[in-house]
Amino acid sequence: MYTEKRIPLLCSYDSDADTAYIYLDHPIPPAAAQRVIPFDPDQGMFNLDLNPEGHVVGLEILGARSRLPPALLQAILKNQDQTENKP
């Protein structure tokens, strides 16, 4: 049975690379311990990261400014600012 529930997700954004990352598991295993599956192969703009068991642990979004809803990107940036400014 499917149950709907809102859960917090850890998200990050790198403005220099214009890349967002949505963590579905944390911490993400080192690159050598995971598999990356690109999709939208024409543009190569999204990558799914899988752990060794084949579970999706994260989603990387390249060109995030043009691909994410502005409200989501703003929420990620606001959260990052608050986290970085904690004593």
C-alpha positions in Angstrom: 0.0 0.0 0.0 1.3 3.5 -0.9 1.3 6.0 1.9 2.0 9.7 1.2 4.2 11.5 3.7 6.4 14.6 3.4 9.9 14.1 4.4 12.8 16.6 4.5 15.4 16.1 1.9 19.0 17.4 1.9 19.6 19.5 -1.2 22.6 21.5 -2.2 23.4 24.0 -5.0 26.8 25.0 -6.5 26.4 28.4 -8.1 29.8 28.2 -9.8 28.9 25.0 -11.6 25.1 25.7 -11.7 24.5 22.3 -10.3 22.0 21.1 -7.8 22.1 17.8 -5.9 19.2 16.1 -4.1 20.3 13.5 -1.6 17.9 10.5 -1.3 20.4 8.9 1.1 23.1 10.5 3.2 26.0 10.2 3.3 26.5 9.3 -0.3 29.1 6.5 -0.8 32.5 7.5 -2.4 32.4 7.8 -6.2 34.3 4.5 -6.5 31.5 2.7 -4.6 28.6 4.0 -6.7 27.3 3.9 -10.3 26.2 7.0 -12.2 23.4 6.8 -14.7 23.0 9.8 -17.0 19.6 10.5 -18.4 18.2 13.0 -20.8 21.1 11.7 -23.0 20.7 14.4 -25.6 21.6 17.1 -23.1 23.3 15.0 -20.4 21.7 17.3 -17.8 20.7 14.8 -15.1 22.6 12.0 -13.3 21.2 9.3 -11.0 23.7 8.1 -8.4 23.2 4.4 -7.3 24.8 2.7 -4.4 26.5 -0.7 -4.8 23.1 -2.4 -4.2 21.5 -0.5 -7.1 19.4 1.9 -5.0 19.1 5.5 -6.1 20.9 7.6 -3.5 21.0 11.0 -5.3 20.0 13.1 -8.2 22.4 15.6 -9.8 20.9 18.4 -11.9 23.2 20.3 -14.3 22.1 23.6 -15.5 19.9 23.9 -12.4 18.9 27.5 -12.8 17.1 26.7 -16.0 15.7 23.3 -14.9 14.5 23.7 -11.3 11.4 25.7 -10.3 12.6 29.1 -9.0 10.9 28.6 -5.7 12.8 25.3 -5.1 16.2 26.8 -6.0 15.5 29.8 -3.7 14.6 27.4 -0.8 17.8 25.5 -1.4 19.9 28.7 -1.4 18.1 30.0 1.7 18.7 26.8 3.6 22.4 26.7 2.5 22.9 30.3 3.7 21.3 29.5 7.1 23.5 26.4 7.5 26.7 28.1 6.5 26.1 31.0 8.9 25.5 28.8 12.0 28.1 29.4 14.7 
